[in-house]
Amino acid sequence: MTTVLAPVEGEAVGLAGVPDPVFSAGLVGPGTAIDPLRGPGKAVAPITGKIMKLHPHAYVIVGDDGRGVLVHLGIDTVQLKGDGFQLLAAEGDRVSAGQPVVAWDPAAVEAGGRSPVCPVVALDAEAVSEVAQGAVHVGDELFRWD
């Protein structure tokens, strides 16, 4: 079993709360989403593992068990071309759960007309369990991947 931690603080809204049909329909995979607190903050590693993909707006960390978790910081944020995001780690780095990966400002994303909602997805998974609801803090258990 893999325990996936909240990479940002905010309100767990479920994938149905993501204003993007690919995420909300679960096409990327099961998981949940967090509507983050507005203001500057850091997105952290949801699991311990290796950063396999790192973009300013999204990252994938794969644990020692081969399970990958995608954290996507906002919707349509790829269009920002990294503006407003600061990488705090590098692709290929080994990180511990809770270690900062990207600094960003959800309020700035929202001010630019985009949703700051953050999908957190278990890649290549059939289902997840124990999905958090309501307020979550960085490092709280977000869901379990059995």
LOPALUM-664768 format. One record per residue: residue number from 1; residue in three letters; x negated, y negated, z negated of N, C-alpha, C in turn. Coordinates in pm, 1 decimal. Example, Ala and Ser with C-alpha at 12.3 -4.5 7.8 and 13.67 -1.06 7.14 Angstrom:
% residues 2
NODE    i   aa       nc1       nc2       nc3      cac1      cac2      cac3       cc1       cc2       cc3
NODE    1  Ala   -1319.0     569.0    -780.0   -1230.0     450.0    -780.0   -1320.0     330.0    -780.0
NODE    2  Ser   -1285.0     225.0    -708.0   -1367.0     106.0    -714.0   -1290.0      -3.0    -787.0
END
This chain:
% residues 146
NODE    i   aa       nc1       nc2       nc3      cac1      cac2      cac3       cc1       cc2       cc3
NODE    1  Met     -84.0     118.9       0.0       0.0       0.0       0.0     -88.4    -125.3       0.0
NODE    2  Thr     -44.9    -223.3      75.7    -114.4    -351.8      81.4     -23.9    -458.3      21.4
NODE    3  Thr     -76.3    -535.6     -71.8      -2.3    -648.0    -127.8     -49.5    -773.8     -56.2
NODE    4  Val      45.1    -844.9       4.7      14.9    -966.9      79.2      53.6   -1086.1      -7.5
NODE    5  Leu     -42.2   -1176.5     -26.9     -21.6   -1293.1    -112.6      18.5   -1416.5     -32.4
NODE    6  Ala      85.2   -1509.0     -98.7     127.5   -1633.8     -34.0       4.2   -1717.2       0.0
NODE    7  Pro     -13.2   -1753.8     128.9    -128.7   -1834.4     168.4    -110.2   -1983.3     143.0
NODE    8  Val      15.1   -2025.7     124.0      46.1   -2166.6      97.0     156.4   -2172.3      -7.9
NODE    9  Glu     170.5   -2287.8     -70.4     276.2   -2308.1    -169.5     399.3   -2364.8    -101.1
NODE   10  Gly     515.8   -2320.8    -146.4     639.9   -2372.6     -89.8     757.1   -2282.6    -121.4
NODE   11  Glu     850.2   -2275.5     -27.7     974.4   -2199.7     -43.3     974.9   -2084.3      56.9
NODE   12  Ala     983.2   -1960.0       6.9     993.4   -1844.5      96.0    1131.6   -1846.8     160.8
NODE   13  Val    1134.2   -1855.8     294.6    1260.4   -1871.7     368.0    1292.7   -1752.6     457.3
NODE   14  Gly    1204.0   -1653.1     463.0    1227.9   -1538.1     550.1    1201.2   -1571.7     695.2
NODE   15  Leu    1180.7   -1469.2     776.2    1153.0   -1494.0     918.4    1271.7   -1558.2     989.3
NODE   16  Ala    1393.0   -1533.7     940.0    1511.0   -1595.2    1001.3    1505.2   -1747.5     990.5
NODE   17  Gly    1426.3   -1798.8     895.4    1413.1   -1942.9     875.8    1308.7   -2008.5     965.0
NODE   18  Val    1248.2   -1930.6    1055.7    1146.0   -1984.7    1145.6    1212.9   -2035.3    1273.7
NODE   19  Pro    1191.7   -2163.3    1308.7    1254.8   -2217.9    1428.9    1179.9   -2179.8    1556.6
NODE   20  Asp    1157.0   -2050.5    1571.9    1091.3   -1995.8    1691.0    1147.4   -1854.8    1709.2
NODE   21  Pro    1209.5   -1826.1    1825.6    1277.1   -1697.5    1842.3    1184.6   -1576.0    1836.5
NODE   22  Val    1059.0   -1590.8    1874.1     966.3   -1477.4    1871.8     939.0   -1434.7    1727.1
NODE   23  Phe     918.0   -1532.1    1638.8     895.8   -1500.5    1497.0    1026.3   -1462.0    1429.2
NODE   24  Ser    1133.1   -1540.2    1450.6    1258.0   -1517.3    1376.5    1321.1   -1382.5    1409.9
NODE   25  Ala    1298.7   -1332.5    1530.5    1352.9   -1202.1    1568.4    1262.4   -1087.7    1523.2
NODE   26  Gly    1148.6   -1119.8    1461.6    1057.4   -1016.3    1413.7     977.7    -950.7    1524.6
NODE   27  Leu     968.3   -1015.7    1641.5     897.3    -956.6    1754.4     746.8    -947.6    1730.5
NODE   28  Val     692.0   -1036.7    1650.2     549.0   -1032.0    1618.4     523.7    -924.2    1513.8
NODE   29  Gly     621.9    -904.2    1426.8     612.5    -804.4    1321.4     695.6    -847.5    1202.5
NODE   30  Pro     709.9    -758.7    1103.8     785.4    -793.1     983.5     702.8    -881.4     890.7
NODE   31  Gly     770.6    -946.7     800.8     703.9   -1033.7     703.7     802.4   -1134.1     651.2
NODE   32  Thr     754.5   -1255.6     631.0     840.6   -1363.3     584.6     778.2   -1494.6     628.2
NODE   33  Ala     835.4   -1604.1     585.3     781.4   -1735.9     618.0     795.6   -1826.0     496.5
NODE   34  Ile     707.6   -1924.9     491.6     708.4   -2020.9     381.4     726.3   -2160.5     438.9
NODE   35  Asp     824.5   -2232.8     384.9     839.3   -2375.2     416.0     748.2   -2445.0     315.1
NODE   36  Pro     631.9   -2494.4     360.9     530.6   -2541.8     266.3     563.5   -2676.1     202.5
NODE   37  Leu     503.6   -2698.3      85.5     510.7   -2830.3      23.8     447.8   -2929.6     120.0
NODE   38  Arg     502.8   -3049.8     123.1     448.0   -3152.4     212.3     330.3   -3220.8     142.7
NODE   39  Gly     227.8   -3247.1     219.5     108.1   -3309.4     165.5     -12.9   -3223.4     195.5
NODE   40  Pro    -131.8   -3281.7     186.1    -254.0   -3208.0     217.9    -272.0   -3085.5     129.4
NODE   41  Gly    -320.3   -2978.9     188.7    -342.8   -2857.2     112.8    -433.6   -2763.0     187.8
NODE   42  Lys    -450.8   -2644.4     130.2    -535.1   -2542.4     190.9    -454.6   -2414.8     206.1
NODE   43  Ala    -470.9   -2351.2     320.7    -412.6   -2219.4     343.6    -520.0   -2116.9     311.8
NODE   44  Val    -483.5   -2014.8     234.8    -581.1   -1917.4     187.0    -559.0   -1780.7     251.7
NODE   45  Ala    -655.9   -1693.1     230.9    -646.1   -1555.5     279.1    -537.5   -1481.9     201.6
NODE   46  Pro    -441.9   -1417.7     272.1    -336.0   -1344.4     203.4    -379.6   -1204.9     156.2
NODE   47  Ile    -491.1   -1156.4     212.2    -547.8   -1027.7     173.0    -700.0   -1039.9     177.3
NODE   48  Thr    -767.5    -945.4     116.0    -913.1    -938.1     127.2    -946.4    -864.0     256.0
NODE   49  Gly   -1041.3    -919.0     330.8   -1079.9    -852.9     455.8   -1167.1    -941.3     541.2
NODE   50  Lys   -1166.0    -912.4     670.7   -1248.4    -984.4     767.7   -1159.1   -1071.4     855.7
NODE   51  Ile   -1201.8   -1195.2     878.1   -1127.4   -1284.4     967.9   -1156.2   -1239.4    1110.8
NODE   52  Met   -1056.3   -1179.1    1173.8   -1073.7   -1126.9    1309.4   -1044.4   -1232.7    1414.5
NODE   53  Lys    -950.7   -1321.3    1385.8    -916.7   -1432.3    1475.2    -900.4   -1555.0    1389.1
NODE   54  Leu    -956.5   -1666.3    1435.8    -942.9   -1791.3    1361.2    -927.6   -1907.0    1458.5
NODE   55  His    -811.4   -1967.0    1453.8    -781.3   -2090.2    1526.6    -745.5   -2192.4    1419.6
NODE   56  Pro    -752.1   -2321.2    1450.3    -713.6   -2419.5    1348.0    -571.1   -2397.3    1295.3
NODE   57  His    -478.8   -2352.0    1381.7    -337.4   -2340.6    1345.1    -296.3   -2199.0    1303.0
NODE   58  Ala    -385.3   -2100.8    1314.4    -346.8   -1962.3    1285.4    -470.2   -1875.9    1263.1
NODE   59  Tyr    -451.4   -1768.9    1183.5    -561.4   -1675.4    1163.3    -508.6   -1535.9    1133.1
NODE   60  Val    -592.7   -1437.5    1164.9    -561.5   -1297.6    1137.1    -673.9   -1241.7    1051.1
NODE   61  Ile    -635.4   -1180.1     939.4    -731.4   -1114.4     852.2    -696.7    -965.9     850.1
NODE   62  Val    -798.6    -882.9     872.6    -780.3    -738.1     871.6    -850.8    -681.5     749.3
NODE   63  Gly    -775.2    -607.5     670.5    -828.8    -546.2     549.3    -909.5    -421.6     579.1
NODE   64  Asp    -973.5    -366.9     477.9   -1055.2    -246.8     493.1    -972.7    -127.1     539.5
NODE   65  Asp    -841.2    -130.6     515.5    -753.1     -21.2     558.0    -708.4     -36.8     703.3
NODE   66  Gly    -758.1    -142.0     771.5    -723.7    -163.9     911.7    -596.0    -242.0     933.9
NODE   67  Arg    -530.8    -282.6     826.5    -405.9    -357.8     839.2    -435.2    -506.7     855.3
NODE   68  Gly    -370.8    -567.1     956.6    -391.6    -708.8     984.4    -273.0    -793.6     945.9
NODE   69  Val    -302.0    -912.0     892.1    -197.0   -1007.6     854.8    -223.0   -1137.9     928.5
NODE   70  Leu    -118.8   -1186.4     995.9    -123.1   -1313.3    1068.0     -62.7   -1423.0     981.8
NODE   71  Val    -133.8   -1535.1     970.2     -80.3   -1655.9     907.0     -76.0   -1761.7    1016.2
NODE   72  His      43.1   -1815.1    1041.9      59.9   -1917.1    1145.9     103.0   -2046.8    1077.7
NODE   73  Leu      19.8   -2150.2    1085.5      45.3   -2276.1    1015.4     132.0   -2369.0    1100.3
NODE   74  Gly     261.7   -2358.3    1079.0     355.6   -2440.9    1154.1     391.5   -2378.3    1287.9
NODE   75  Ile     488.8   -2438.2    1353.3     538.5   -2390.0    1482.3     499.1   -2490.5    1590.7
NODE   76  Asp     451.7   -2437.9    1701.9     403.2   -2519.6    1815.4     281.6   -2603.5    1778.2
NODE   77  Thr     212.0   -2565.3    1671.7      95.3   -2641.6    1627.3     -26.6   -2616.3    1714.6
NODE   78  Val     -21.9   -2513.4    1800.5    -130.4   -2492.3    1896.6    -144.1   -2615.6    1986.2
NODE   79  Gln     -33.2   -2685.5    2008.8     -33.2   -2806.2    2093.4    -117.8   -2918.6    2033.9
NODE   80  Leu    -146.3   -2911.1    1904.4    -225.6   -3016.4    1839.1    -375.4   -3002.3    1867.8
NODE   81  Lys    -413.1   -2888.3    1927.8    -553.4   -2863.6    1964.7    -649.6   -2885.2    1847.8
NODE   82  Gly    -607.0   -2845.0    1728.9    -693.1   -2853.5    1611.3    -684.8   -2983.8    1534.6
NODE   83  Asp    -618.0   -3085.2    1591.3    -608.5   -3214.1    1523.6    -528.4   -3199.1    1394.5
NODE   84  Gly    -586.3   -3241.6    1283.5    -518.7   -3232.7    1154.2    -550.0   -3105.1    1077.9
NODE   85  Phe    -633.7   -3019.5    1134.4    -672.9   -2894.4    1069.7    -824.4   -2893.3    1053.2
NODE   86  Gln    -871.5   -2836.6     941.9   -1015.3   -2823.9     919.7   -1045.8   -2680.3     880.0
NODE   87  Leu   -1130.4   -2614.4     959.5   -1167.4   -2476.4     928.8   -1260.6   -2473.3     808.1
NODE   88  Leu   -1229.6   -2386.8     712.9   -1310.3   -2372.7     591.9   -1384.3   -2239.1     590.4
NODE   89  Ala   -1366.5   -2161.1     695.4   -1431.7   -2031.8     710.8   -1456.8   -2013.3     860.1
NODE   90  Ala   -1520.2   -1903.8     896.6   -1551.4   -1877.0    1037.0   -1501.6   -1739.2    1076.8
NODE   91  Glu   -1470.5   -1723.6    1206.3   -1431.4   -1593.5    1256.9   -1543.6   -1494.9    1227.1
NODE   92  Gly   -1508.7   -1378.3    1177.8   -1607.7   -1277.7    1142.1   -1644.6   -1278.6     995.0
NODE   93  Asp   -1608.7   -1386.2     923.4   -1637.7   -1393.4     779.5   -1556.9   -1289.9     702.5
NODE   94  Arg   -1615.1   -1238.6     596.0   -1541.0   -1155.3     501.4   -1488.3   -1249.6     392.9
NODE   95  Val   -1360.2   -1240.1     364.2   -1297.9   -1328.1     265.8   -1223.7   -1245.1     161.1
NODE   96  Ser   -1211.8   -1304.3      44.0   -1132.4   -1244.5     -63.1    -993.2   -1305.0     -60.7
NODE   97  Ala    -894.4   -1226.4    -102.4    -758.3   -1279.1    -112.6    -761.8   -1404.6    -199.0
NODE   98  Gly    -700.3   -1510.9    -150.8    -697.1   -1637.1    -225.0    -805.7   -1735.1    -184.1
NODE   99  Gln    -900.4   -1691.3    -100.7   -1008.5   -1779.9     -56.0    -956.7   -1875.3      51.0
NODE  100  Pro    -985.3   -2007.1      39.3    -939.0   -2103.2     139.8    -995.0   -2073.5     279.0
NODE  101  Val    -908.1   -2084.2     380.1    -946.1   -2057.8     518.8    -932.4   -2184.2     604.2
NODE  102  Val    -821.8   -2257.8     586.2    -795.4   -2378.0     665.8    -736.4   -2486.5     575.7
NODE  103  Ala    -785.8   -2609.5     590.8    -723.9   -2725.9     524.7    -631.4   -2790.9     627.1
NODE  104  Trp    -512.5   -2833.4     582.1    -415.5   -2894.6     673.4    -316.4   -2977.2     594.9
NODE  105  Asp    -231.1   -3049.0     666.6    -130.5   -3133.6     602.6       5.7   -3108.3     667.0
NODE  106  Pro      90.2   -3027.3     602.2     223.1   -2998.6     657.5     305.6   -3124.5     685.1
NODE  107  Ala     287.2   -3229.3     604.9     362.4   -3353.6     627.2     322.8   -3417.2     760.3
NODE  108  Ala     195.3   -3411.3     794.4     149.3   -3466.5     922.1     204.4   -3385.6    1039.3
NODE  109  Val     211.6   -3253.9    1023.0     269.1   -3168.1    1127.0     414.8   -3207.4    1149.6
NODE  110  Glu     488.5   -3224.8    1039.7     630.3   -3261.0    1047.4     648.2   -3400.2    1106.0
NODE  111  Ala     561.3   -3493.2    1067.1     569.4   -3630.7    1119.4     548.6   -3633.2    1270.1
NODE  112  Gly     475.0   -3534.6    1322.5     452.1   -3525.1    1466.9     564.2   -3454.3    1540.5
NODE  113  Gly     673.8   -3424.5    1471.5     790.2   -3365.0    1535.9     788.4   -3212.9    1542.7
NODE  114  Arg     699.0   -3148.3    1468.2     690.6   -3002.3    1468.3     729.9   -2947.8    1331.3
NODE  115  Ser     771.7   -2823.0    1331.5     805.8   -2758.1    1205.1     678.5   -2710.8    1135.8
NODE  116  Pro     663.8   -2739.5    1004.6     547.9   -2690.7     930.2     568.0   -2549.6     872.6
NODE  117  Val     682.2   -2486.4     900.1     710.8   -2353.4     845.4     602.2   -2254.6     888.9
NODE  118  Cys     556.4   -2172.5     793.3     443.9   -2080.7     814.1     488.3   -1934.5     812.3
NODE  119  Pro     497.9   -1870.8     928.7     521.0   -1726.6     929.0     398.4   -1652.7     875.5
NODE  120  Val     424.1   -1548.3     797.2     318.7   -1459.4     747.0     364.9   -1319.1     786.0
NODE  121  Val     290.1   -1256.9     878.8     338.7   -1136.6     945.1     242.2   -1019.1     928.6
NODE  122  Ala     299.7    -902.5     899.8     224.3    -777.6     895.6     218.1    -724.8    1038.9
NODE  123  Leu      99.1    -726.9    1097.8      84.5    -685.8    1237.2      87.5    -533.6    1250.6
NODE  124  Asp     154.0    -486.6    1355.6     165.2    -343.1    1382.5     228.0    -266.5    1266.9
NODE  125  Ala     319.3    -331.4    1195.8     389.0    -266.1    1084.8     533.2    -238.4    1125.0
NODE  126  Glu     590.0    -138.5    1061.6     730.9    -107.1    1085.9     820.2    -189.5     994.3
NODE  127  Ala     776.6    -204.7     869.8     858.5    -276.3     771.7     771.3    -319.6     654.5
NODE  128  Val     824.5    -413.6     578.1     761.0    -455.6     453.4     867.8    -450.0     344.2
NODE  129  Ser     823.1    -453.3     218.2     917.1    -446.3     105.8     881.3    -549.9       1.0
NODE  130  Glu     968.5    -561.1     -98.0     945.2    -653.5    -210.1     918.9    -795.8    -160.9
NODE  131  Val     995.3    -839.7     -62.0     973.5    -972.2      -2.7    1019.7   -1081.5     -99.4
NODE  132  Ala     929.3   -1175.3    -127.1     959.4   -1285.2    -219.7    1068.3   -1375.3    -162.2
NODE  133  Gln    1143.8   -1435.5    -252.0    1243.8   -1534.6    -214.5    1228.8   -1653.2    -307.2
NODE  134  Gly    1261.8   -1771.7    -255.1    1254.1   -1891.2    -338.1    1112.9   -1945.3    -346.5
NODE  135  Ala    1086.2   -2018.2    -454.6     957.6   -2087.1    -470.5     843.1   -1987.2    -484.3
NODE  136  Val     734.6   -2013.7    -410.2     612.5   -1934.1    -422.9     493.1   -2028.3    -435.9
NODE  137  His     397.1   -1983.6    -515.0     271.4   -2057.2    -531.1     162.5   -1982.2    -457.0
NODE  138  Val      56.3   -2051.9    -421.3     -56.9   -1987.6    -356.2    -103.0   -1871.3    -443.6
NODE  139  Gly    -117.7   -1753.8    -382.2    -163.7   -1636.4    -455.1     -55.5   -1550.7    -514.9
NODE  140  Asp      70.6   -1599.0    -513.9     181.5   -1514.5    -560.3     201.1   -1399.3    -461.6
NODE  141  Glu     253.6   -1287.2    -511.7     286.0   -1175.8    -422.0     395.9   -1220.1    -327.1
NODE  142  Leu     372.1   -1205.5    -197.6     468.8   -1246.9     -96.0     550.6   -1128.3     -45.8
NODE  143  Phe     481.3   -1016.9     -15.9     549.3    -892.6      19.1     451.0    -776.4       8.2
NODE  144  Arg     508.3    -655.0      14.4     426.1    -533.7      10.3     442.6    -459.7     142.6
NODE  145  Trp     331.5    -402.4     183.7     328.0    -325.4     307.5     293.1    -183.0     266.3
NODE  146  Asp     397.2     -95.5     265.9     378.9      43.0     219.5     314.6     129.7     325.4
END
